């Protein structure tokens, strides 16, 4: 059974801090790993990491895929209150294109 | 281009009632899926489809039925609602290929009393 585990489950930091969110996975026939941000309703896409693209960066957010360790991290530098959200990690398999999500990390930024 | 459209946005059912959550996409995506989200549980896959006429079970399929008669539509049926099915439901779709991301509908808040 495919498995995606995120840590920590919850994180509270002060504005301006840097945070690192973790995602580890056990899946058959890994294809890609995706990060999503969920604020009020539907998740919004952040990054996709594959064997040919193991590092992505957008502004203060960056993510790295470690295929040897079967894990990924999402870094957010100089955090702002608008970064408060649930961050979801998902892994896609190549057999059936199924995406399995982790439980998410709830990030709270205190002004 | 509306993307993924889910209806209704809110629904209250009594135990034992049946209903269908509708999902439609206009992006010609082959892959469609249904997730439920409960507090502290992330998104759990209910059913998914890789094309018209093809469906498969996810992690938590019990109590739900799906069908995929067209590329555009992927309805989720609750045959006999139970309080354990109180949740937020998301429909999502994506195109085929390695670099295709998942697009989500706006969600349905379902309460079963």
Contacts between the chains, C-beta under 8 A, distances in Angstrom:
chain1	res1	chain2	res2	distance
A	6	B	42	7.6
A	9	B	40	7.3
A	31	B	98	6.3
A	32	B	98	6.4
A	32	B	99	7.9
A	34	B	101	6.4
A	34	B	102	7.0
A	41	B	106	5.6
A	41	B	107	5.2
A	42	B	90	6.3
A	42	B	104	4.0
A	42	B	105	6.5
A	42	B	106	5.4
A	42	B	107	5.7
A	43	B	43	7.6
A	43	B	90	7.8
A	43	B	104	5.6
A	44	B	104	8.0
A	45	B	101	4.8
A	45	B	102	7.4
A	48	B	99	6.6
A	48	B	101	5.8
A	50	B	98	6.0
A	50	B	99	7.4
A	88	B	42	6.3
A	88	B	43	6.6
A	90	B	43	7.6
A	90	B	102	7.3
A	96	B	48	7.8
A	96	B	50	6.5
A	96	B	56	6.7
A	97	B	31	5.3
A	97	B	50	6.0
A	97	B	94	7.7
A	97	B	96	7.4
A	98	B	33	7.9
A	98	B	45	6.8
A	98	B	48	6.0
A	98	B	56	7.8
A	98	B	58	7.2
A	99	B	33	7.2
A	99	B	45	7.2
A	99	B	92	8.0
A	99	B	102	6.0
A	100	B	45	6.6
A	100	B	59	7.6
A	101	B	35	7.2
A	101	B	42	4.9
A	101	B	43	4.0
A	101	B	44	7.4
A	101	B	45	7.6
A	102	B	42	5.5
A	103	B	40	6.5
A	103	B	41	6.1
A	103	B	42	3.8
A	104	B	42	4.7
A	104	B	43	8.0
